[in-house]
């Protein structure tokens, strides 16, 4: 199982940088530990248990997509600031297309990103030096 780490990141205009916890994942057997990590860190930051379930579902869907559609695994970064919980799912895959809606009932695939959009308050796709980032936000 990959190691967790804690880092401090400076956010522009913020006097005290948030504590960012990270975990890497490389194979499907890492997903259980990833879900546990996300749930524990979100609860510790004050997210309600119901919202923690939504966050964990969203991260699990994104991490599963990473493992199915990219190589090299990925990383999750989680932090809270301003009454919001943020979570980045970072991988080396292409930019994902959001906003397509839920696939039809008879579709075999394609629900993961639609689920993420429905359970999170905001979803954004960014590029940063580490790769492609899907940033999700949930209000505390």
C-alpha positions as CSV (number, residue, x, y, z in Angstrom):
1,X,0.0,0.0,0.0
2,X,1.4,3.4,-0.9
3,X,2.4,5.8,1.9
4,X,0.4,8.8,3.0
5,X,2.1,12.1,3.4
6,X,1.2,15.5,4.8
7,X,2.4,18.7,3.2
8,X,1.9,22.4,3.6
9,X,0.9,24.3,0.5
10,X,0.6,28.1,0.3
11,X,-2.6,29.5,-1.1
12,X,-2.4,33.0,-2.4
13,X,-3.9,35.5,0.0
14,X,-4.0,33.1,2.9
15,X,-1.9,33.7,6.0
16,X,-2.0,30.1,7.2
17,X,-1.5,27.6,4.5
18,X,-3.9,24.6,4.6
19,X,-2.5,21.2,5.5
20,X,-2.8,19.0,2.4
21,X,-2.8,15.2,2.9
22,X,-2.0,13.0,0.0
23,X,-2.1,9.3,-0.9
24,X,-0.9,7.6,-4.1
25,X,-2.6,4.6,-5.6
26,X,-1.3,2.3,-8.3
27,X,-3.4,-0.9,-8.5
28,X,-7.1,-1.9,-7.9
29,X,-6.2,-3.3,-4.5
30,X,-5.2,0.2,-3.3
31,X,-8.8,1.5,-3.7
32,X,-10.0,0.2,-0.3
33,X,-7.2,2.0,1.5
34,X,-7.8,5.1,-0.6
35,X,-11.5,5.1,0.4
36,X,-10.5,4.7,4.1
37,X,-7.9,7.5,3.8
38,X,-10.4,9.9,2.1
39,X,-13.2,9.1,4.7
40,X,-10.9,9.5,7.7
41,X,-9.3,12.8,6.5
42,X,-12.6,14.3,5.5
43,X,-14.2,13.5,8.9
44,X,-11.1,14.9,10.7
45,X,-11.6,18.2,8.8
46,X,-15.3,18.4,9.8
47,X,-17.2,17.1,6.8
48,X,-20.5,15.5,7.9
49,X,-20.7,11.7,7.7
50,X,-23.3,11.9,4.9
51,X,-21.1,14.3,2.9
52,X,-18.1,12.0,3.6
53,X,-19.9,9.2,1.8
54,X,-20.5,11.3,-1.2
55,X,-16.9,12.4,-1.3
56,X,-15.7,8.8,-1.0
57,X,-18.0,7.7,-3.8
58,X,-16.7,10.5,-6.1
59,X,-13.0,9.8,-5.3
60,X,-13.5,6.1,-5.8
61,X,-15.1,6.7,-9.2
62,X,-12.3,9.0,-10.3
63,X,-9.6,6.7,-9.0
64,X,-11.2,3.7,-10.7
65,X,-11.2,5.7,-14.0
66,X,-7.5,6.4,-13.5
67,X,-6.7,2.7,-13.1
68,X,-8.8,1.7,-16.0
69,X,-7.8,4.3,-18.5
70,X,-4.3,5.5,-17.7
71,X,-0.9,4.1,-16.7
72,X,1.1,4.8,-13.6
73,X,-1.7,5.2,-11.0
74,X,-2.5,8.5,-9.4
75,X,-2.6,10.6,-6.4
76,X,-5.3,12.1,-4.2
77,X,-4.7,15.4,-2.4
78,X,-7.2,16.6,0.2
79,X,-7.5,19.8,2.2
80,X,-10.1,22.2,3.7
81,X,-10.3,25.9,3.6
82,X,-13.0,28.5,3.9
83,X,-15.7,26.1,5.0
84,X,-15.1,23.9,1.9
85,X,-13.4,20.5,1.5
86,X,-11.3,20.1,-1.7
87,X,-10.0,17.0,-3.2
88,X,-7.7,16.6,-6.2
89,X,-7.4,13.4,-8.1
90,X,-4.3,13.6,-10.2
91,X,-3.1,11.3,-12.9
92,X,-1.4,11.2,-16.3
93,X,-4.5,10.7,-18.3
94,X,-6.1,13.1,-20.8
95,X,-8.5,15.9,-19.7
96,X,-11.9,14.4,-18.9
97,X,-15.1,15.6,-20.5
98,X,-17.7,16.6,-17.9
99,X,-21.2,17.8,-18.5
100,X,-22.4,15.0,-20.6
101,X,-25.1,13.9,-18.3
102,X,-26.0,10.4,-17.1
103,X,-25.9,7.7,-19.8
104,X,-29.0,5.8,-20.7
105,X,-30.1,2.8,-18.6
106,X,-28.9,0.3,-21.1
107,X,-25.4,1.8,-21.4
108,X,-22.6,-0.5,-20.2
109,X,-20.2,2.2,-19.1
110,X,-19.9,5.9,-18.6
111,X,-21.7,6.7,-15.3
112,X,-18.6,7.4,-13.2
113,X,-18.0,11.0,-14.2
114,X,-21.8,11.8,-14.2
115,X,-22.0,10.4,-10.7
116,X,-19.1,12.7,-9.6
117,X,-20.8,15.7,-11.0
118,X,-24.1,14.9,-9.3
119,X,-22.7,14.3,-5.8
120,X,-20.1,17.2,-5.6
121,X,-20.8,20.9,-5.3
122,X,-18.2,21.7,-7.9
123,X,-16.0,19.7,-10.3
124,X,-13.2,21.3,-12.3
125,X,-10.5,19.9,-14.6
126,X,-7.1,21.5,-14.4
127,X,-3.6,20.9,-15.6
128,X,-0.7,21.2,-13.3
129,X,3.0,20.0,-13.3
130,X,1.9,16.7,-11.8
131,X,-0.6,15.9,-14.6
132,X,-4.3,16.2,-15.1
133,X,-6.2,17.2,-12.0
134,X,-9.9,16.7,-11.3
135,X,-10.7,19.0,-8.4
136,X,-13.9,18.3,-6.5
137,X,-15.4,20.6,-3.8
138,X,-18.0,19.9,-1.1
139,X,-19.3,22.5,1.3
140,X,-18.8,21.6,5.0
